[in-house]
Amino acid sequence: MLDAQALADRYVAAWNEPDAARRSSALAALWAPDAPGHGWASGYSARTSLTPAAPGKPAGREGVRYRAAPTARLRGDVVTFRWEMVLANGETVLASGLEFLILDDDGRILVEHPFAA
């Protein structure tokens, strides 16, 4: 059985990865290769360009990192979890939201619906 919290943690870790090659690999492991995506990105390969991180900088956003709240849930083929964007060297929450992920039979992401609060 899929561990929803482990998936949520891997998801935010991918966005935090400063190395483009490792980020691409992490995203490839999460997403189904033929995931349709949104109008702004299609499948995991397009998502690698959404996080152009400079070396040593998390997810291309200087001074911030993402974390998943420890409340991820799995219902059928859907995983939901809350996330927070915090200062890299602290706990100040700058933004938060909800991720709604639809998975394929292998537990890889087919569709993402992010909601920012």
SULFEN-V241413 format. One record per residue. N is the residue number from 0. OMEGA is omega in whole degrees, 0 to 359 (NA if undefined). Layout:
N:OMEGA / N:OMEGA
//
This chain:
0:181 / 1:176 / 2:184 / 3:181 / 4:178 / 5:177 / 6:179 / 7:180 / 8:177 / 9:179 / 10:181 / 11:177 / 12:178 / 13:179 / 14:179 / 15:186 / 16:181 / 17:182 / 18:185 / 19:181 / 20:178 / 21:178 / 22:179 / 23:178 / 24:179 / 25:179 / 26:178 / 27:180 / 28:182 / 29:189 / 30:169 / 31:184 / 32:182 / 33:179 / 34:183 / 35:179 / 36:180 / 37:174 / 38:183 / 39:177 / 40:181 / 41:178 / 42:185 / 43:182 / 44:178 / 45:181 / 46:179 / 47:180 / 48:180 / 49:182 / 50:182 / 51:184 / 52:171 / 53:180 / 54:178 / 55:180 / 56:184 / 57:173 / 58:177 / 59:179 / 60:184 / 61:173 / 62:178 / 63:173 / 64:179 / 65:174 / 66:177 / 67:174 / 68:184 / 69:184 / 70:181 / 71:181 / 72:175 / 73:176 / 74:183 / 75:179 / 76:182 / 77:172 / 78:173 / 79:173 / 80:176 / 81:178 / 82:177 / 83:170 / 84:184 / 85:174 / 86:185 / 87:183 / 88:181 / 89:182 / 90:181 / 91:180 / 92:180 / 93:180 / 94:177 / 95:180 / 96:182 / 97:174 / 98:177 / 99:185 / 100:174 / 101:187 / 102:173 / 103:182 / 104:179 / 105:180 / 106:178 / 107:186 / 108:174 / 109:184 / 110:178 / 111:173 / 112:179 / 113:177 / 114:177 / 115:180 / 116:NA
//
